[in-house]
Amino acid sequence: MAKTIEPATATKITPDDLRDKLQSFQGDIQGKVDDQKTSIATVAGGVGMALMLIMFLLGKRSGKKKSAIVEIRRV
């Protein structure tokens, strides 16, 4: 014979339930980001300094290529 299964009591999901679940999820992610924040800032600073140095050297080199030599002679 087949067993009869009683339906589970239907519980409604309230906005508070959703808010609590999303805040707990956000808290987990925020904790991971806070742990990595200093290393990300250090890497970004290093990359920025390297780009500034490269741009400085490229600008200095191109300035030497285009510089005109002006010679003034007395007659």
Contacts in CASP RR format, 6 or more apart in sequence:
PFRMAT RR
TARGET T0000
AUTHOR 0000-0000-0000
METHOD contacts of the structure
MODEL  1
MAKTIEPATATKITPDDLRDKLQSFQGDIQGKVDDQKTSIATVAGGVGMA
LMLIMFLLGKRSGKKKSAIVEIRRV
END
